[in-house]
Amino acid sequence: MSLVLRVDGNRWRAHLREIAAERPGLVPVIKGNGYGLGRGRLARKSQWLGADVIAVGTYDEIGDVASRCAADIVVLTPWRPWIALDDLDPDRVIHTVGRMEDVEALAASPGRPRVVLERLTSMRRHGLTARGLRAAASHVREHGGVRLEGVSVHLPLGDGGNLAEARELMTDVVAAGLGTTTVWVSHLSAGEVERLATAYPDLTFRPRVGTDLWLGDRGALRVTAQVLDVHPVERGERYGYRGRTLPRTGHLLVVSGGTAHGIGLEAPTGEGSARARVATLARGGLDALGLARSPYTVAGKARYFAEPPHMQSSMLFLPSGVEPPAVGDEVEVRVRFTATTFDGVETI
Ligand SMILES: *Cc1c(COP(=O)(O)O)cnc(C)c1O
């Protein structure tokens, strides 16, 4: 009962090396399900890449990466007063701080925590305003109490359109008089960082990259499910949890992968426009019968779910005229890696 991710090890590692080479100061981001590959594996690969710092999403994610690499660890979710500092290695963990009261609390805590000040961006998720950044900088200058490791800027996903905003934010960073020259950036392309570095030669940029690093070469990753069962179905015959019928003859395929794996959560690929829907109805396609396109490819085509995915398997409809695969055969699946739990990850 397996949904498996197969990694072409040589090709994947070559891609990781390439990204590391074109992104000086790279900070690998390791969070959530480890981009489908697992956080432990990504931590080991960060070590192999020679990363001096990695980023995790939350404090809970520190545990399983810390023992697998020697890098310092930035936590991307901002520190809050309920995060206990006692269990964290003060020389290895770098806190992201986005509110004045948190700057003050950390500065007053024992052991001079390492901090990065986050500047609020057009994302409006976390961070200090320009004025807040200046206030935080002067607090740190006057009272010390923390080790300032830089300023963090988390931009929206922009296809190369983030440079103008980044420039404005750099002006704030310089104006704040922080006494640190490191700027941690997200979602800026290699070219954009290069242009910023040229415009601000005194600053050091640390690009935080997840998706483009780990999942940037999709050809190195292959996801397959197994055919668990095959049943011929006549037009009008009942099947599935809901006892539905179809005015079609064909085969029902039961394949591995269900809601527990995240199957069915990926964005629908069906043609969305009203015109496309009318055309589909006119063709009498399976979507006109209320079926949804599945992420499984069988005999070279994306197939339809015969009904919504079950917890660990899915039922597909294969129209007559298509030779059904055999039980045990593998079929390709298109998944959203960050939302998929694989039964296994194999390196080949
Ligand atoms: C998740 C995250 C990243 C990495 O994003 P990708 O799109 O996967 O590269 C970078 N910075 C911050 C603050 C994040 O939360």
The ligand as a MOL file (V3000), in Angstrom:
LIG
                    3D

  0  0  0     0  0            999 V3000
M  V30 BEGIN CTAB
M  V30 COUNTS 15 15 0 0 0
M  V30 BEGIN ATOM
M  V30 1 C 9.1220 29.0550 4.0250 0
M  V30 2 C 9.9730 30.2620 4.0590 0
M  V30 3 C 11.0020 30.4080 3.1420 0
M  V30 4 C 11.2670 29.3950 2.0530 0
M  V30 5 O 10.2810 29.4950 1.0940 0
M  V30 6 P 10.3680 28.6990 -0.2850 0
M  V30 7 O 9.3260 29.3220 -1.1160 0
M  V30 8 O 10.0980 27.2640 0.0250 0
M  V30 9 O 11.7490 28.8940 -0.8110 0
M  V30 10 C 11.8060 31.5310 3.2310 0
M  V30 11 N 11.5890 32.4530 4.1860 0
M  V30 12 C 10.5990 32.3510 5.0970 0
M  V30 13 C 10.4590 33.3940 6.1440 0
M  V30 14 C 9.7660 31.2540 5.0690 0
M  V30 15 O 8.7710 31.1430 5.9710 0
M  V30 END ATOM
M  V30 BEGIN BOND
M  V30 1 1 1 2
M  V30 2 1 2 3
M  V30 3 2 2 14
M  V30 4 1 3 4
M  V30 5 2 3 10
M  V30 6 1 4 5
M  V30 7 1 5 6
M  V30 8 2 6 7
M  V30 9 1 6 8
M  V30 10 1 6 9
M  V30 11 1 10 11
M  V30 12 2 11 12
M  V30 13 1 12 13
M  V30 14 1 12 14
M  V30 15 1 14 15
M  V30 END BOND
M  V30 END CTAB
M  END
